[in-house]
Amino acid sequence: MRFGCFACNNVADADGSVPIHFRNFDTDAAGGPLVRIKLARRRDEMAALVEHILTKCPDAKHVRGRSWLYHLPAYRRVFPPAYVASAEPVEPEARNFQGNSLWGQVIDSEEQLRPDVTDMVMAALPTMDLARPWTVFPFGLLATRASLEKFVEFYRL
Ligand SMILES: CC(C)(COP(=O)(O)OP(=O)(O)OC[C@H]1O[C@@H](n2cnc3c(N)ncnc32)[C@H](O)[C@@H]1OP(=O)(O)O)[C@@H](O)C(=O)NCCC(=O)NCCS
């Protein structure tokens, strides 16, 4: 189910967690989806997502995420502090290395390549560890998790 730039599954995983996903559906004259003036919009979308989980996923206990985006203050400010504080580096599965959870950092909100990030990735290629190719990206994958209560409190639901 999608709520603006955020989406989640309609059922909780076996451990009671619901993963969330972010895609850019909000670039306009004011900027990309993470500019400060759109912060309230992003929080409203997340609040709607949490309300959806509360009503449709009775087994849900936690919200979780996995993305390079948790490195960015502009992304972290959308979420409860406890969720942001839980961020821990994780390695992607080698067979699951094509998604935006790492590749998303190579483009900006206009879907143009970021020259600085592209240069860093290209410079790292000659010495790339073939067993861990994701280490060529400046930002690694961070995993996050917090209880639904933390989201209810933060968005005042
Ligand atoms: C995330 C994304 C929208 C960022 O694009 P953008 O044009 O840089 O960002 P916006 O204009 O929306 O927001 C700008 C804010 O983000 C910050 N920011 C965005 N990318 C950044 C980066 N790579 N490094 C540092 N800061 C970054 C800027 O500093 C700015 O913050 P500020 O207002 O506090 O100064 C773009 O990279 C994208 O669409 N990626 C693909 C989607 C994706 O990665 N999804 C993850 C799925 S798990």
The ligand as a Gaussian input file, in Angstrom:
#p B3LYP/6-31G(d) Opt

LIG

0 1
 C       16.575000      10.398000      -2.250000
 C       16.620000      11.395000      -3.395000
 C       15.208000      11.875000      -3.686000
 C       17.505000      12.570000      -3.009000
 O       17.541000      13.505000      -4.071000
 P       18.006000      15.033000      -3.828000
 O       17.708000      15.756000      -5.097000
 O       19.382000      15.066000      -3.336000
 O       17.150000      15.423000      -2.579000
 P       16.001000      16.461000      -2.222000
 O       16.032000      17.681000      -3.101000
 O       14.717000      15.747000      -2.084000
 O       16.425000      16.851000      -0.713000
 C       17.542000      17.602000      -0.440000
 C       18.020000      17.239000       0.950000
 O       18.548000      15.893000       0.966000
 C       19.944000      15.905000       1.303000
 N       20.613000      14.872000       0.486000
 C       20.047000      14.150000      -0.512000
 N       20.937000      13.279000      -1.036000
 C       22.088000      13.452000      -0.359000
 C       23.377000      12.856000      -0.429000
 N       23.666000      11.899000      -1.314000
 N       24.314000      13.279000       0.445000
 C       24.041000      14.226000       1.341000
 N       22.851000      14.829000       1.456000
 C       21.890000      14.461000       0.616000
 C       20.405000      17.300000       0.989000
 O       21.503000      17.670000       1.777000
 C       19.162000      18.122000       1.387000
 O       19.085000      18.223000       2.797000
 P       18.942000      19.649000       3.547000
 O       17.624000      20.220000       3.073000
 O       18.948000      19.301000       5.007000
 O       20.115000      20.431000       3.099000
 C       17.227000      10.727000      -4.672000
 O       18.547000      10.315000      -4.383000
 C       16.407000       9.533000      -5.153000
 O       15.293000       9.678000      -5.660000
 N       16.975000       8.318000      -5.037000
 C       16.274000       7.120000      -5.459000
 C       15.290000       6.651000      -4.424000
 C       15.956000       5.875000      -3.311000
 O       17.127000       5.981000      -3.043000
 N       15.138000       5.075000      -2.641000
 C       15.636000       4.239000      -1.557000
 C       14.844000       2.983000      -1.519000
 S       15.282000       2.004000      -0.090000

